């Protein structure tokens, strides 16, 4: 997967929910929000079916975002 990781893929700060790859982006949020918490995406839940060899936005993040929008807690 050429360095891509989903760990710490979701974070919550000041009542907002963030969904991002583990590429350092959430460190900007964490630096400004003392209540920031992060959790990892679980591959068995958030990667249904065949995964793409290039972009995981469709395969992982779209599915995780849909679950969050449907009311599933980020910790699940």
Rosetta blueprint (number, residue, H / E / L):
1 X L
2 X L
3 X L
4 X L
5 X L
6 X L
7 X L
8 X L
9 X L
10 X E
11 X E
12 X E
13 X E
14 X L
15 X L
16 X E
17 X E
18 X E
19 X E
20 X L
21 X L
22 X L
23 X L
24 X L
25 X H
26 X H
27 X H
28 X H
29 X H
30 X H
31 X H
32 X H
33 X L
34 X L
35 X L
36 X L
37 X E
38 X E
39 X E
40 X L
41 X L
42 X L
43 X H
44 X H
45 X H
46 X H
47 X L
48 X L
49 X L
50 X L
51 X L
52 X L
53 X L
54 X L
55 X L
56 X L
57 X H
58 X H
59 X H
60 X H
61 X H
62 X H
63 X H
64 X H
65 X H
66 X H
67 X H
68 X H
69 X H
70 X L
71 X L
72 X L
73 X L
74 X L
75 X L
76 X L
